[in-house]
Amino acid sequence: MVLYPPMSVFVRTKPHSPEANSVNNSTQIGESGMNHYVTSASLEHERRLNAVKQACRDRNIDVAVFTSPENICYITGLDYEGYFALHALLVSPNGKSILFARYIEAPTVSRQTTGVEFSGYTDTDDVAALITAKIVSLAGEGARVGLQRNSAATVKIDAPLQSYLPKADVIDASGIVESLREVKSPFEIEQIKRAAEISDLMVSTGLREAGEGVVENIVAAKIYGAMIAAGGQCPGFPPFVRSGDRISEPHTSWTDQPLKSGAPLLLELSGCVNRYHAPMARYGYIGSASAAAKRLAEVSHQAHLAALAALKSGCLARDVYSTWKACLDPANVSPRAPHCGYMVGLSFPPTWTGGPGVQSLHETSSMEIRESMVFHLLTWVTDGQNDHFLSDCVVVEKAGAVFLTKTSREIFEI
């Protein structure tokens, strides 16, 4: 087993200066920068749409229907909070693309998307019937229709579409767009790097504000304030701020309880830029950590670095997991989570994992790691008495994976 340099302990000895909240200039976008972004985004979405059309041709699909926010945003750039209602994007490999959404969304769709025909519906319309009419106009009654069935939104239209299209061949189109989203483009990686800067700022803000007697929701409020001031969007998950006996609850966040001396504190969160996420987590104690807690943190840190070193293009996800697990077993340390990370990127609430599925680095996964994939690499472990949680956003480069989040990985004492 490879041993990495030992981890020291981060101790906050004095309050940070107000300047510590300042935002790196790279997270600011002026008018010229925004114009460059719009141009780059337009070209990016054109490239993506062409790739989706080709994937449909390869599967002999006449019309594909996508309904998840992530897939629709990936293809069209539509980034807003309107996805609570049904959206359906029809993609014709040799024709136009049509987006169905509530009619009041027309101004937003017009402003944010290009090359997409908008078809608005009212709250009393039979949306499946409207979609059927468009499918028939594009490809006829006997069309081969690809329907994204791994999206909860599709449930509303799946059976009606099959009823309205008895001559059509309706197949599952799940995975067409998701497979294209796995390897990130340079444009996407740039968004994730900006999100990572905001993640680091959020964590440093939380560490500065936390202390004995400080209420959890005040820490969360300061984190949110730093996130918004830095240009971050509302992330898929809220910042997870947990302390004390709630540490083992994976998806709960702040309460109105004060932080207590000697209690553990977890900050797991993500910046979000143009819907791209860069999750990370840091863990420590209010006051001093015990010797056992420091030992567990060191084991966690070694496993985390070993997983990073194993995460290379061409390897399999299960190989990364086995390398990581080999660092835990000799120390009698058990994982809390069934994996050591998962793929991240473009996502909408209520998750930052990119949609309904989780593509993780687990014990039996045969997923091949490829250059320009991005992961939330994490180590959440317990020795039976203490927990430790350490995670970072990482990107797989040609020579191997590198950290995008930079905050010190030392166990903190504040």
Legacy VTK file of the C-alpha trace (Angstrom):
# vtk DataFile Version 3.0
C-alpha trace
ASCII
DATASET POLYDATA
POINTS 414 float
0.000 0.000 0.000
1.313 3.437 -0.932
1.653 5.816 2.013
1.174 9.504 1.405
2.576 12.349 3.519
0.795 12.432 6.889
-1.972 14.920 7.437
-1.610 17.621 10.043
-4.434 19.293 11.957
-5.932 22.589 10.864
-6.485 24.872 13.858
-8.147 28.250 13.479
-6.145 30.534 15.739
-7.740 33.869 14.891
-10.701 35.216 12.921
-10.220 35.750 9.239
-10.119 39.285 7.937
-13.157 40.620 6.030
-11.104 40.278 2.872
-11.298 36.508 3.319
-14.825 36.712 1.971
-13.717 38.409 -1.221
-14.286 36.528 -4.425
-11.536 35.472 -6.776
-11.706 37.618 -9.892
-12.085 34.522 -12.032
-15.597 34.049 -10.634
-16.685 37.487 -11.844
-18.131 37.957 -15.322
-18.146 41.397 -16.890
-20.009 42.418 -20.041
-17.279 41.219 -22.397
-16.976 37.972 -20.468
-20.723 37.425 -20.637
-20.736 37.975 -24.400
-17.954 35.413 -24.746
-19.907 32.979 -22.567
-23.092 33.391 -24.633
-21.195 32.769 -27.874
-19.379 29.750 -26.447
-22.587 28.356 -24.953
-24.443 28.723 -28.247
-21.755 26.793 -30.117
-21.654 24.205 -27.330
-25.394 23.557 -27.477
-25.300 23.304 -31.260
-22.574 20.663 -30.953
-24.575 18.754 -28.351
-27.784 18.801 -30.399
-25.924 17.445 -33.414
-24.446 14.674 -31.258
-27.899 13.735 -29.933
-29.308 13.677 -33.467
-26.508 11.375 -34.603
-27.117 9.062 -31.644
-30.788 8.885 -32.661
-29.846 8.057 -36.244
-27.582 5.288 -34.992
-30.602 3.771 -33.199
-33.010 4.352 -36.110
-35.114 6.675 -33.956
-37.382 9.015 -35.936
-38.297 11.249 -32.994
-36.793 11.232 -29.493
-38.633 12.654 -26.486
-36.544 13.831 -23.521
-38.140 15.022 -20.282
-35.499 15.361 -17.541
-34.324 18.905 -16.699
-30.668 17.893 -17.033
-31.073 16.464 -20.532
-33.203 19.348 -21.759
-30.790 21.924 -20.344
-27.809 20.028 -21.768
-29.283 20.180 -25.274
-30.968 23.593 -25.248
-29.383 25.613 -22.433
-32.728 26.187 -20.688
-31.701 26.939 -17.100
-34.508 28.077 -14.826
-36.873 26.987 -12.058
-39.821 26.061 -14.278
-39.111 22.344 -14.453
-41.644 21.580 -11.710
-44.133 21.276 -14.593
-43.841 18.832 -17.476
-41.283 19.649 -20.155
-40.795 17.507 -23.236
-38.124 18.099 -25.863
-38.752 16.427 -29.217
-35.618 15.872 -31.284
-35.969 14.822 -34.909
-32.634 13.588 -36.318
-33.352 15.090 -39.716
-35.649 17.903 -38.706
-36.411 20.478 -36.066
-36.472 20.288 -32.286
-39.630 21.239 -30.403
-39.880 22.072 -26.706
-43.168 21.642 -24.851
-43.625 23.670 -21.672
-46.327 25.791 -20.063
-47.162 28.704 -22.356
-46.147 31.325 -19.768
-42.534 30.135 -20.102
-42.294 31.449 -23.687
-40.224 34.585 -22.821
-37.626 32.551 -20.922
-37.372 29.892 -23.613
-37.019 32.569 -26.280
-34.269 34.340 -24.342
-32.245 31.303 -23.313
-32.457 28.925 -26.266
-31.721 28.999 -29.984
-32.773 26.635 -32.742
-35.695 25.269 -30.728
-39.353 25.690 -31.631
-41.504 26.434 -28.589
-44.907 24.822 -28.135
-46.754 26.144 -25.106
-49.601 24.379 -23.351
-52.160 25.424 -20.758
-52.793 23.686 -17.463
-55.962 22.104 -18.870
-54.464 20.791 -22.127
-53.929 17.114 -22.875
-50.173 17.479 -23.315
-49.702 13.911 -24.544
-52.182 14.594 -27.351
-50.290 17.751 -28.326
-46.996 15.851 -28.351
-48.583 13.080 -30.416
-49.695 15.569 -33.066
-46.145 16.924 -33.364
-44.645 13.441 -33.600
-47.050 12.545 -36.404
-46.259 15.789 -38.236
-42.530 15.071 -37.972
-42.415 11.353 -38.738
-45.884 9.918 -39.329
-48.131 7.578 -37.355
-45.772 4.624 -37.698
-42.713 6.427 -36.380
-40.066 4.802 -34.239
-40.250 6.959 -31.113
-37.556 7.042 -28.446
-38.940 7.968 -25.027
-36.735 8.816 -22.048
-38.237 6.455 -19.487
-35.711 6.935 -16.674
-37.238 10.348 -15.940
-40.121 10.640 -13.482
-41.685 13.292 -15.706
-42.228 10.719 -18.465
-44.743 8.770 -16.366
-47.401 11.376 -17.156
-47.172 10.875 -20.917
-45.855 7.331 -21.448
-49.127 5.362 -21.498
-51.128 8.093 -23.286
-48.523 8.356 -26.053
-48.660 4.625 -26.682
-52.447 4.799 -26.726
-52.479 7.715 -29.169
-49.805 6.119 -31.385
-50.928 2.493 -31.851
-48.939 2.127 -35.076
-45.727 3.578 -33.642
-42.784 1.646 -32.238
-42.157 3.309 -28.862
-38.799 2.323 -27.358
-36.766 3.401 -24.339
-34.365 6.244 -25.162
-32.904 6.473 -21.664
-29.143 6.832 -21.705
-28.777 8.527 -25.086
-28.103 11.976 -23.671
-26.680 10.715 -20.385
-23.896 8.857 -22.201
-22.942 12.058 -24.022
-22.829 13.921 -20.709
-20.321 11.537 -19.106
-17.183 13.005 -20.692
-17.061 16.741 -20.152
-16.130 19.228 -22.855
-13.601 22.028 -22.194
-16.588 24.384 -21.884
-18.127 22.206 -19.171
-14.878 21.796 -17.259
-14.494 25.569 -17.177
-17.919 25.891 -15.534
-17.023 23.194 -12.997
-13.732 24.911 -12.158
-15.618 28.118 -11.433
-18.071 26.155 -9.286
-15.114 24.627 -7.412
-13.797 28.086 -6.542
-17.184 28.913 -5.059
-17.240 25.597 -3.163
-13.906 26.470 -1.567
-15.215 29.904 -0.631
-18.337 28.379 0.920
-16.309 25.956 3.041
-13.865 28.615 4.200
-16.819 30.817 5.146
-18.394 28.002 7.152
-15.138 27.304 8.981
-14.720 30.974 9.807
-18.254 31.385 11.129
-18.541 28.128 13.102
-17.672 27.980 16.775
-18.984 26.948 20.162
-22.466 28.359 20.740
-23.005 29.413 17.122
-26.323 28.142 15.784
-26.132 25.805 12.777
-28.546 27.863 10.696
-26.387 30.965 11.151
-23.434 29.038 9.710
-25.646 27.938 6.803
-26.853 31.511 6.217
-23.291 32.805 5.997
-22.408 30.005 3.564
-25.401 30.873 1.388
-24.499 34.558 1.464
-20.947 33.852 0.310
-22.241 31.534 -2.415
-24.679 34.076 -3.827
-22.232 36.988 -3.607
-19.696 34.929 -5.560
-22.140 34.385 -8.414
-23.263 30.900 -7.457
-26.690 29.518 -8.286
-28.916 27.507 -5.988
-27.238 24.069 -6.007
-28.953 20.724 -6.474
-28.581 19.959 -2.770
-28.516 22.658 -0.098
-25.307 22.904 1.924
-25.276 20.022 4.396
-24.348 21.487 7.783
-24.534 18.750 10.423
-23.092 18.382 13.879
-23.236 16.172 16.939
-25.287 12.992 16.783
-26.731 13.883 13.348
-23.423 13.248 11.581
-24.555 9.803 10.402
-27.672 11.200 8.663
-26.528 11.503 5.030
-29.029 13.978 3.598
-30.074 16.264 6.432
-28.843 19.788 6.922
-28.852 22.590 9.471
-31.088 22.962 12.515
-31.598 25.756 15.050
-29.311 24.009 17.550
-26.046 25.604 18.740
-22.696 23.966 18.061
-21.376 22.294 21.198
-17.815 21.987 22.440
-16.273 18.666 21.455
-18.938 17.913 18.844
-18.050 16.923 15.275
-19.074 19.232 12.441
-19.533 18.352 8.768
-19.714 20.843 5.915
-20.658 19.113 2.654
-21.678 21.456 -0.131
-21.241 22.558 -3.712
-20.904 25.716 -5.687
-23.052 25.801 -8.810
-22.321 27.745 -12.006
-24.604 27.443 -15.027
-25.996 24.299 -13.335
-22.540 22.681 -13.065
-21.523 21.454 -9.610
-18.266 20.821 -7.757
-19.126 19.097 -4.445
-16.716 18.858 -1.535
-16.770 18.171 2.209
-14.606 18.996 5.204
-14.894 17.576 8.716
-13.677 18.519 12.141
-14.552 19.413 15.698
-15.752 22.297 17.807
-12.768 22.430 20.112
-10.214 19.627 20.168
-10.394 16.327 18.311
-9.536 13.158 20.213
-6.510 11.050 19.349
-8.832 8.386 17.908
-10.593 10.971 15.736
-7.249 12.211 14.424
-6.162 8.657 13.668
-9.387 8.039 11.728
-8.895 11.290 9.826
-5.415 10.157 8.804
-6.720 6.801 7.537
-9.439 8.645 5.632
-6.914 11.026 4.113
-4.641 8.185 2.972
-7.579 6.343 1.367
-8.730 9.537 -0.331
-5.310 10.130 -1.891
-5.027 6.482 -2.929
-8.381 6.679 -4.724
-7.261 9.846 -6.491
-4.061 8.139 -7.664
-6.032 5.117 -8.930
-8.568 7.210 -10.843
-6.998 7.135 -14.298
-8.282 6.930 -17.836
-8.698 3.312 -18.910
-9.211 1.791 -15.469
-12.526 0.477 -14.152
-14.532 2.031 -11.346
-14.311 -1.158 -9.281
-10.508 -0.983 -9.403
-10.600 2.495 -7.883
-12.914 1.208 -5.166
-10.705 -1.787 -4.347
-7.633 0.447 -4.058
-9.549 2.743 -1.724
-10.979 -0.106 0.361
-7.524 -1.665 0.760
-6.518 1.395 2.777
-9.447 0.976 5.174
-9.420 -2.748 5.944
-6.033 -2.969 7.735
-7.101 -0.113 10.014
-10.431 -1.779 10.922
-12.274 1.170 9.447
-15.639 0.720 7.723
-17.164 2.807 4.936
-20.468 4.521 5.634
-21.308 4.887 1.938
-21.369 1.992 -0.585
-18.885 3.751 -2.859
-15.944 6.147 -2.853
-17.439 8.710 -5.192
-19.722 9.325 -8.132
-19.910 11.291 -11.350
-21.082 14.905 -11.198
-21.655 17.784 -13.567
-24.858 19.400 -14.793
-27.729 18.931 -12.360
-30.945 20.405 -10.984
-32.574 20.085 -7.556
-33.117 17.820 -5.727
-29.650 16.419 -6.462
-26.185 17.278 -7.751
-25.648 13.766 -9.171
-27.013 14.722 -12.593
-30.431 13.103 -12.631
-32.285 10.018 -11.442
-29.299 7.653 -11.416
-25.972 7.673 -9.575
-22.913 6.527 -11.529
-20.641 5.631 -8.669
-17.245 4.136 -7.947
-18.502 1.006 -6.221
-17.302 -2.535 -5.639
-18.787 -4.170 -8.746
-18.953 -1.279 -11.218
-17.509 -1.985 -14.667
-17.713 1.678 -15.696
-14.582 2.608 -17.611
-12.916 5.792 -16.451
-12.217 8.210 -19.294
-10.337 11.452 -19.608
-12.436 14.550 -18.792
-14.847 12.716 -16.521
-15.582 14.612 -13.299
-16.286 12.969 -9.939
-17.228 13.790 -6.391
-14.491 11.670 -4.813
-15.377 10.918 -1.206
-14.336 8.990 1.858
-16.957 8.664 4.597
-15.816 6.178 7.215
-16.321 5.125 10.821
-14.261 3.244 13.392
-17.381 2.419 15.399
-16.971 5.408 17.693
-16.059 8.286 15.400
-16.864 9.316 11.844
-14.787 11.147 9.288
-15.903 12.596 5.954
-13.564 14.008 3.321
-14.494 14.742 -0.277
-13.425 16.753 -3.304
-14.412 17.466 -6.863
-11.836 15.922 -9.202
-11.339 15.808 -12.962
-9.605 13.004 -14.844
-6.820 14.463 -16.948
-4.431 12.714 -19.324
-1.896 11.973 -16.589
-4.508 11.137 -13.941
-7.091 12.733 -11.685
-6.502 16.112 -10.034
-8.327 18.013 -7.314
-10.456 20.955 -8.442
-11.395 21.911 -4.877
-8.390 23.153 -2.929
-9.286 23.811 0.725
-6.943 22.118 3.216
-7.875 18.479 3.820
-6.653 18.548 7.397
-9.103 17.745 10.162
-10.153 21.098 11.602
-10.425 22.200 15.220
-12.296 25.452 15.818
LINES 1 415
414 0 1 2 3 4 5 6 7 8 9 10 11 12 13 14 15 16 17 18 19 20 21 22 23 24 25 26 27 28 29 30 31 32 33 34 35 36 37 38 39 40 41 42 43 44 45 46 47 48 49 50 51 52 53 54 55 56 57 58 59 60 61 62 63 64 65 66 67 68 69 70 71 72 73 74 75 76 77 78 79 80 81 82 83 84 85 86 87 88 89 90 91 92 93 94 95 96 97 98 99 100 101 102 103 104 105 106 107 108 109 110 111 112 113 114 115 116 117 118 119 120 121 122 123 124 125 126 127 128 129 130 131 132 133 134 135 136 137 138 139 140 141 142 143 144 145 146 147 148 149 150 151 152 153 154 155 156 157 158 159 160 161 162 163 164 165 166 167 168 169 170 171 172 173 174 175 176 177 178 179 180 181 182 183 184 185 186 187 188 189 190 191 192 193 194 195 196 197 198 199 200 201 202 203 204 205 206 207 208 209 210 211 212 213 214 215 216 217 218 219 220 221 222 223 224 225 226 227 228 229 230 231 232 233 234 235 236 237 238 239 240 241 242 243 244 245 246 247 248 249 250 251 252 253 254 255 256 257 258 259 260 261 262 263 264 265 266 267 268 269 270 271 272 273 274 275 276 277 278 279 280 281 282 283 284 285 286 287 288 289 290 291 292 293 294 295 296 297 298 299 300 301 302 303 304 305 306 307 308 309 310 311 312 313 314 315 316 317 318 319 320 321 322 323 324 325 326 327 328 329 330 331 332 333 334 335 336 337 338 339 340 341 342 343 344 345 346 347 348 349 350 351 352 353 354 355 356 357 358 359 360 361 362 363 364 365 366 367 368 369 370 371 372 373 374 375 376 377 378 379 380 381 382 383 384 385 386 387 388 389 390 391 392 393 394 395 396 397 398 399 400 401 402 403 404 405 406 407 408 409 410 411 412 413
